[in-house]
Each structure stands twice: as structure tokens, then as C-alpha cells.
Amino acid sequence: RCLYCYDAPCINACPTGIDIPTFIRQINNDNKDGAAKTIYDSNWMGHACGNVCPTEELCEGACVYTNSDVKPTEIGRLQAHATDKVIRAKKKLFITGKPTGRKVAVIGAGPAGVSCACELRMLGHAVDIYEAREKPSGLCVYGVAPYKLTNEEAVDEIAYLQDQFGFNVHYNKPVTGRADFERLEKDYDAIFIGIGLGGTSALGIPGEDKKGVMGALEFVEVLRNKHQATPVGNKVIVLGGGNTAMDAASESCRMGAESVTIAYRRGPEEMGAYSFEFDLAKKSGAKALFYVTPVEVLGNGSVIGVKFIRNKGAYGKIEAIPGSEFVEPCDMVLLGTGQGKQVELLKQVSGLTLDQKGRIVVNEHFQTTNAKYFTAGDAMNGGVEVVNAAAEAKRAAHGIHTYLTGQKN
């Protein structure tokens, strides 16, 4: 169904600029290997992105069919299909660059770290990745809703890329302080920071330490690793309006919760979640409460409810309505309140500048204020999509190459 547009809007809508009409044509001609290579040439996280990307907002949302009220070409599924074929076949598609004799340390085996490592190997640099956890792929394994991408798929793609490019991954090797950074500075010619964000941010209200209260991201992580053994309450309240909150709500419904309520302090049009994610949560059975702010988590040891106060909009801000407090009963509360920045860890890097929001400051080459360090992904952008991290990290690798060799590529 792809029209093979001359100036395909889907390409411009993809942060990594994948030549989508070309790989679809290659699939149509039964050239799955060629299709996968076209995808990976632009995006080293091609399979993960084919599954987890908000395609409705990016490539598929820009498809010319959308303007004609026709269902767009299912680009994400086609991308996942082509890349899955080469991963399963362990098909060799790339030859790494001529060795330069330079070594780069990458901190974090998430989408940014792996994407940077692949590109650096294509440029001929040796790469060691230091990963704090026992599995790679960052949020693809620890934070994305299971219905989008399985752990097996995420880990298999990293194994495939590691086999293709020959970078080393050291698992259970966290970088925790100044001594670790100084060791890396001594042993490597450049360092890439791909640590992403931290855990769920606290609300700062009474009672959020009670049993039955946990971060939405942490809930998804447990669900991805324990599956049906994950305990879920009968009445679940999800606080927040972002995509992680929607994932937690959708999965709670799928896990058998009797009722799931999404509570957000503003209106539906102001939620950070994509509209299709909210629609999916509703179709799964979740309900929504808008213009409410949690005041306290109630319970004696274990949560029994959340006390809210109603809000009203005023000049772009929200104001509490006096006397409008009410209690919503529940036995589980999931905090979809966003992730904190890893500021304390980043302060251990000498000469590294952070902005007021705790994001790493970089120049146009993704180089930090400490010339030996580069970064991309959530630690720099504050938290966007896997595809953004992959795109930025690829460009950061070229910044590192220029720094190491003095040559632009």
C-alpha cells in the first residue's frame, strides 16, 4: 500500500531519518536482508523502535494516507518484521571500520549507549560498555510495557548488534562515583554518558511510603520480569498523565484489577501522554479523574485510599477549590509522576555542567563542558523516546570521532 512518495513525509517524521519507502519496497521484493540493512543504516535500535515507537505520532502519523482519512501503512510492524528476520538468522550485514587505536568507554547499555557503540565501531574505535544491571537495553527491558516488546526481543537485538560490531559489555559494573570516573578517564580516550534517568520522583505528600504504593515505572519493571506473578491490587489508582502512567494503567487492567483510575491534576488535553496511549488505557478498562490533586495517601500501614482535592483552571495555572476534598478508596497506588535526574552521580564528573533541570549541557557535537565526555538520550534531553536517544547517540559518536581524530565524518 506504500505509495513510495518522492518526498516521503514519513522519513522527515522519523528522528533517525529511516528511508521508509525503500525498506518497504525491499520487503515487497522479498529482500528482507536489504530492508533490515536500510533500517539499521539509520537506526541501530531498529527492532526495538519498530515495536515501541509512537508511530501514530511519528512516521505513521505523517503518512499521506492519514490526510485522506485512510488507515496509514503499518510502518512499525513492517520495520519490526524485517529486523526480526535478520536477528533470528544472525545475518551479518556490516563490516566495522579500520581500527584507529582509540578506545571509548560507554556508561550504560541502554538505547543511547548501544547506538553510540555501534556507530563508534563503524568508525573503527574500540568500545567497552559499562552497565549497572544484569541485562542490556535500558528501559526496553526495564521500563516499556510488556505488550509492546518482550525481554527476549530486546536482549536478542543487543546480542545481535554485539555480534555484528564486536563491542564489549561489562554487566553488573555500575559507575558510582568520582573514583570510577577518574579510572575511566585514565584508561580511555573518550567517555560517553548514556545513563538515562533515575527512579520515580516522589510526590512529597503524607502516606506515600505505605505498603501498596510504588512507582509506575518500577511496577512495569517488576511486571516485565515476573509477569503473571506480579501482585496487582483490586482497586488501583494511577497518579499522573504521562505515557508511563498509561502503561501502568493498561497493564493493571490486563492483570485483572477490578477497577483502575487514572487521576490527573489538569484536563485531558494537557496530559503528557499521547492520545493513542490514553485511548488504549481506556479500552483496557481504565477510568479517568481530571482536575484532582492528591493530598494524602490513607491507610494504617497499607494503603486504603487516596484523599484528593478538586482543582480549577485559572490563567494557565491550577487552583485548589476549598472544601472540595474527597476520598477515592483503593488498595494500590502507582506513581506516574516522572523520573528524577541522576544529578548526584553526574556531579562526580569534574567540570560537567548541568542545567536548572538537571540535564547535561552539550554543544552541537554532543560534547559536554568536560571535553572528554559526550552524552545523548534522556540524561541530556530530559526524557523523550527510544528513537530520539538512538538518533542523538549516533550523532554523538561522530562528535567523539572528530574529537579523537580531528576529522569530520
Secondary structure, 3 states (H helix, E strand, C coil): CCCCCCCCHHHHHCCCCCCHHHHHHHHHCCCHHHHHHHHHHHCCCHHHHHHHCCCCCCHHHHCCCHHHCCCCCCHHHHHHHHHHHHHHHCCCCCCCCCCCCCEEEEECCCHHHHHHHHHHHHCCCEEEEECCCCCCCCHHHHCCCCCCCCHHHHHHHHHHHHHHHCCEEECCCCCCCHHHHHHHHHHCCEEEECCCCCCECCCCCCCCCCECEEEHHHHHHHHHHHHHHCCCCCEEEEECCCHHHHHHHHHHHHCCCCEEEEEECCCHHHCCCCHHHHHHHHHHCCEEEECEEEEEEEECCEEEEEEEEEEEEECCEEEECCCCCEEEECCEEEECCCECCCHHHHCCCCCCCECCCCCECECCCCEECCCCEEECCHHHHCCCCHHHHHHHHHHHHHHHHHHHHCCCC
